[in-house]
Amino acid sequence: MDIHFLTTGRVTEDARASAEAAVRAALAGTRADTVSVRGTLSLAADASLPRPALAQAVATLDGRALRVQAAAPTVDEAITLLQDRLTVRVAYLRAS
């Protein structure tokens, strides 16, 4: 499984590793032969924003793209939301 996250702002290497683990967990059990994920983790410098952390990912499963995105007050929360949303999208894909 090929997973890559780009980061902007003050996103730590631990957060990047956490995002990769979250995506792996969301895609666990996927029967796709080809899986790749490209994503971004961003943290805005403006502390006045209600949700400055953004996590985005496009997972390609056997040529079919699933795009998910989540904004939250912290990067960890955005990653958790991203995992939840990707899990739901994969479940819908399996059911179809």
N, C-alpha and C positions, 0 to 999 in steps of 0.2 A: 504494500500500500504506500503510495507516494503522497506525502502530506508536507506542505510548505506554507508557513505564515510569514508575512512581512509585518513589520511593526513601525508605528510612528508615534512620536511623543515619548513619554517616560514609561514605556512598557518593558518589563523585566524579562530576562531569559526564562525565569521560572514561569511567568505568565504564558510565554510562547509554548513551553513544554506542557503546561496545563491545558492549553488549547488543543495541542496535538493529541494529548491523552483523551480529552473530551470527545474529539472527533472519532478517534479509534473506538471509544465506548459506544458512541451513537451508531457507528457502522458495523459493530460486532454482529456476526451472523449473516452479514450480507453475502448473498450468493454470487455477486457480480464477479466476472473474471478480471475486469480492468477497473481499478479504483484509483482515482487521483483527487486530491483536494488542494485548492489554492485559497488562501485566506489572508485577511488583514486584521490586525489588532491595533486600535488607535486610542490614544488618550489625549483629549484636548487640553491645552494649557489654561483655558478659561475656567476658573473654579466656580464661576457664577452659573454655569450651565447645569441643568438638573440631571442630565445623563451624559457626562463627558466621555464615557468609555464606549467604544464601538467594536463589536466583533462581527466579522463577515466571513462567509465561506461559500465556495462553489465546489460541490462534490460531484464528480463525474463518474457515474456507474455504468459501465458498458455503453458509453456514448451518450447517456442521458444525464443532463445537468440538473442538480438540485441546488438552488440558491437559498441561503438563510442569512439572516442578519438580526442583531440584537444590540440595543443601546441600554446602558445602565449607569448607576452612579459610580460603580467600580469595575475594573477590568475583570475581576473574579466573577462578579455577578453577570456581566455580559457573556462570559465564557459559559457559565451555567445555563443561561437562557439559550445560547447558541446550541449547546448540546441537546437541550430539551426540544428545540424546534427541528433540529436535524433528525432526531429520533422519530418525531412525528412524521416528517416528510418521507423518511425511509419506510416507515410502516405503511403509509399511503401507497408508496411505490410497490411494495410487496403485495398489497391487497389488489392492485390493479392488474 
